Amino acid sequence: MKNESKIMAREQKQLARLEKRGNKKPYFGYYAVILILVAAVNIIDEITSSLPANLQSCYVTEFLAINGRSYTDALSLHGTVSILSYVLGILTPFYKALADKIGRKPLFFLSTIGMSIGMLIASVAPNYWIYLFGSSVMSFFIAHDIQIIYILEVAPAKHRARIYSILKSIGIVGVVAIPWMRKVLMQNDPARWRIVYLVPAIAAFTAAVCVLLFARETSVYIEGRTAYLRRPYAERREEAERLRREKKSDANRQGVFAGVKYIMKHRDLRALMIFHIIFDVGLACVGLYHESMLKEAGYSTADATQALFFVPLLYAACVFISGFVADTLGRKKTILLFGALHILAFCAFVYGLRHGFTPTVLGLLCGVYQGGYWIGRDYMDIMVTEKVPTEIRASVMGADGLLVTIGMAVGYLLCIAGISVIGVAFACLLVTVPCVAIAIIGVCVKVKETKGTAMETIVDTAEQ
């Protein structure tokens, strides 16, 4: 009873706080400010996500390609040791689920400041283990993508994908800052890679302060959480117990395990998750090794920098177009179209590495294959958000993050095993292409379309 009293008191304080915020009108220009903040954090998120892959040859060479060890062996060792970062990654879904309890804004701030701390640690790392810790902190906070939930809950349903794709493409164009910093700040000297981590770390800290000062909680979260807290605690507890006895899903329960249960109780969502897991087998291969593929093929640091200038440009163009395709043709056709584009571009990229394509052409192909892959993955995530009620949305996204690590881990291990046998490029290609092909076909055949879903009207439709 004492614990129950504490829970009720805490919930009443949160209810009073949310009601006060809900009655408060947005200040003049608020939505423009939110769009700018989301765009800025998206840029930082994309840069943070891309830094380890875009500077891979630099820190692998400095820390691991020593005492006669070849670069390929050093890269394989890095891949093996990096598995330790998954220990911290296991906590990510539980962190994501907090957004359903404490709100979107606190997680928006924490994720942004967390990225800053991770990059700062990496920038001053005196050895490989400190670098790995900083990189793990970065990965932990970028995995949440709270800004995506933020904008999806703010944007009108009929323009949701367009607004998302525009903001996402702006973020991706910002990744041009990495090759620019490689050229201007590093001066193509691989020993100066740390400064490329330091500059965005400062930018992320500044953005976090702006989020704290100018962002407000989303109205969708306030309405959903307020409606939940206004129901008597005893009534909610009795309902949860009844649903447990009847073995039905419960959209009023929150947390990662409640999110997993919700997914398992919904046939359509369960099918989407299975194909999402298969799709994510290719994640490490697509996101981590493109710079190392260039090095393996004999391209210099300057050549790699030139190629990297074009990667975000084509990637961003694909993302920009995808929003209009998704709002016109639907999410499933978008996944199919860009998944197929990914396969074609990835095959052409690996062929180009073996036949001496120019860095510019390779950068363009890399941008297309990365864009195609991440668009497919992002729209699987968007379909998840468009299939679950507001009060459990972040929890289900946390469960999604936990479940897809199965695919990510399998792909990571297969890639590491393949690198030392057939090389980086072919290992990545052979792991990724079959899984992407199976996943995009499966989503199109087995999963229902979510185009035009009104987020605030989604209800629980568990299997009976």
TAFENTA-V269756 format. One record per pair of residues at least 6 apart in sequence whose C-alpha atoms are under 8 Angstrom apart, sorted by the first residue. I is the first residue (numbers start at 1). J is the second residue. Records with the same first field share a line. If there is no record, write none. Layout:
I = J / J
This chain:
8 = 233
11 = 229
12 = 229
15 = 226 / 229 / 230
18 = 222 / 226
19 = 222 / 226
21 = 217 / 222
22 = 219 / 222 / 223
33 = 214 / 215
34 = 214 / 215
35 = 151 / 167
37 = 207 / 210 / 211 / 215
38 = 147 / 151 / 167
39 = 167 / 168 / 170 / 171
40 = 171 / 207
41 = 112 / 147 / 171 / 204 / 207
42 = 147 / 167 / 168 / 170 / 171 / 172
43 = 170 / 171 / 172 / 173 / 174 / 175
44 = 171 / 174 / 200 / 203 / 204
45 = 112 / 115 / 142 / 171
46 = 171 / 172 / 174 / 175
47 = 172 / 174 / 175 / 177 / 178 / 200
48 = 115 / 119 / 138 / 142 / 200
49 = 138 / 139 / 142
50 = 175 / 287
51 = 178 / 197
52 = 135 / 288
53 = 287 / 288 / 289 / 290 / 291
54 = 178 / 290 / 291 / 308
55 = 193 / 291
56 = 289 / 291 / 292
57 = 291 / 292 / 295
58 = 190 / 191 / 193
59 = 193
60 = 71 / 74 / 75 / 78
61 = 71 / 74
62 = 191
63 = 127 / 128
64 = 74 / 75 / 77 / 78 / 128
65 = 71 / 73 / 74
72 = 296 / 419 / 420 / 423
73 = 420
76 = 416 / 417 / 419 / 420
79 = 412 / 416
80 = 413 / 416
82 = 132
85 = 132 / 133 / 136
86 = 136
88 = 136 / 137 / 140
89 = 136 / 139 / 140
90 = 402
92 = 140 / 141 / 143 / 144 / 398 / 401 / 402
93 = 144 / 256 / 395 / 397 / 398 / 399 / 400 / 401 / 402
94 = 255 / 256 / 395 / 398
95 = 144 / 398
96 = 107 / 144 / 146 / 394 / 395 / 397 / 398
97 = 254 / 255 / 256 / 394 / 395 / 396 / 397 / 398
98 = 107 / 255 / 394 / 395
99 = 106 / 107 / 394 / 395
100 = 221 / 225 / 254 / 255 / 391 / 392 / 393 / 394 / 395
101 = 225 / 254
103 = 217 / 221
104 = 146 / 149 / 150 / 217 / 218 / 221
105 = 211 / 212 / 215 / 216 / 217 / 218
107 = 146
108 = 146 / 147 / 211
109 = 208 / 209 / 211 / 212
110 = 208
111 = 141 / 142 / 144 / 146
112 = 141 / 204 / 205 / 207 / 208
113 = 204 / 205 / 208
114 = 137 / 138 / 141
115 = 137 / 138 / 141 / 142 / 201 / 204
116 = 138 / 200 / 201 / 202 / 203 / 204 / 205
117 = 134 / 137 / 138 / 201
118 = 133 / 134 / 135 / 136 / 137 / 138 / 201
119 = 134 / 135 / 138 / 197 / 198 / 200 / 201
120 = 134 / 197 / 198 / 201
121 = 130 / 131 / 133 / 134
122 = 130 / 131 / 132 / 133 / 134 / 135 / 194 / 197
123 = 131 / 194 / 195 / 196 / 197 / 198
124 = 194
125 = 131 / 134
148 = 164
149 = 385 / 394
150 = 218
151 = 164
152 = 160 / 164
153 = 218 / 219 / 220 / 455
154 = 218 / 219 / 220
155 = 163
157 = 452 / 453 / 454 / 455
158 = 327 / 452
159 = 327
160 = 327
161 = 323 / 324 / 326 / 327
162 = 320 / 322 / 323 / 324 / 326 / 327
163 = 323
164 = 323
165 = 319 / 320 / 321 / 322 / 323
166 = 319 / 320 / 323
168 = 316 / 319 / 320
169 = 315 / 316 / 317 / 319 / 320
170 = 316
171 = 316
172 = 312 / 313 / 315 / 316
173 = 312 / 313 / 315 / 316
174 = 312
175 = 312
176 = 308 / 309 / 310 / 312 / 313
178 = 196
179 = 305 / 306 / 308 / 309
180 = 309
181 = 196
182 = 188 / 189 / 193 / 196 / 305
183 = 302 / 305
185 = 192 / 195 / 196
186 = 192 / 193 / 195 / 196
188 = 301 / 302 / 305
189 = 301
190 = 301
220 = 390 / 456
221 = 390 / 391
224 = 390 / 391
225 = 391
228 = 252 / 391
236 = 252
240 = 250 / 252 / 253
243 = 249 / 250
248 = 265 / 462 / 463 / 464
249 = 261 / 262 / 265 / 460 / 462
250 = 258 / 262 / 460
251 = 262 / 389 / 391 / 392 / 460
252 = 391 / 392
253 = 392
254 = 391 / 392 / 395
255 = 392 / 395 / 396 / 398
256 = 395 / 396 / 398 / 399
257 = 399
258 = 395 / 396
259 = 392 / 395 / 396 / 397 / 398 / 399
260 = 396 / 399 / 400
262 = 396 / 462
263 = 269 / 270 / 273 / 396
264 = 270
265 = 462 / 463
266 = 461 / 462 / 463
267 = 463
268 = 446 / 447 / 448
269 = 384 / 387 / 447
271 = 443 / 446 / 447
272 = 380 / 384 / 443 / 446 / 447
273 = 400 / 403 / 404
275 = 438 / 439 / 440 / 442 / 443
276 = 377 / 380 / 404 / 439
277 = 403 / 404 / 405 / 406 / 407 / 408
278 = 407 / 435 / 436 / 438 / 439
279 = 377 / 407 / 435 / 436 / 438 / 439 / 440
280 = 377 / 404 / 405 / 407 / 408 / 411
281 = 407 / 408 / 409 / 410 / 411 / 412 / 431 / 432 / 435
282 = 407 / 408 / 411 / 428 / 431 / 432 / 433 / 435 / 436
283 = 408 / 411 / 432
284 = 408 / 411 / 412 / 415
285 = 411 / 412 / 415 / 428 / 429 / 431 / 432
286 = 370 / 373 / 428 / 432
287 = 370
289 = 424
290 = 366
291 = 304
292 = 424
293 = 353 / 424 / 425
294 = 300 / 304 / 353
295 = 301 / 304
296 = 424
297 = 353 / 354
303 = 359
304 = 359
306 = 359 / 360 / 363
307 = 359 / 360 / 361 / 362 / 363 / 364
308 = 363
309 = 363
310 = 360 / 363 / 364 / 367
311 = 363 / 364 / 365 / 366 / 367 / 368
312 = 367
313 = 364 / 367
314 = 364 / 367 / 368 / 371
315 = 367 / 368 / 370 / 371 / 372
316 = 371
318 = 368 / 371 / 372
319 = 371 / 375
322 = 334 / 375
325 = 334
326 = 332 / 333 / 334 / 451
327 = 451 / 452
330 = 449 / 450 / 451
331 = 379 / 380 / 383 / 449 / 450 / 451
332 = 443 / 444 / 449
333 = 444
334 = 376 / 379
335 = 375 / 376 / 377 / 379 / 380 / 440
336 = 376 / 440 / 441 / 444
338 = 371 / 372 / 373 / 375 / 376
339 = 372 / 373 / 375 / 376 / 436 / 437 / 440
340 = 372 / 437
341 = 368 / 369 / 372
342 = 368 / 369 / 370 / 371 / 372 / 373
343 = 369 / 433 / 436 / 437
344 = 369
345 = 365 / 366 / 368 / 369
346 = 365 / 366 / 369 / 429
347 = 429
348 = 365
349 = 362 / 365 / 366
350 = 425 / 426 / 429
352 = 362
353 = 362
376 = 440
381 = 397
383 = 449 / 450
384 = 396 / 397
385 = 393 / 397
386 = 450 / 453 / 454 / 455 / 458
387 = 450 / 458
388 = 396 / 458 / 459 / 460
389 = 455 / 456 / 457 / 458 / 459 / 460
390 = 455 / 456 / 458
411 = 431 / 432
414 = 427 / 431
415 = 424 / 427 / 428 / 431
418 = 424 / 427
419 = 425 / 427
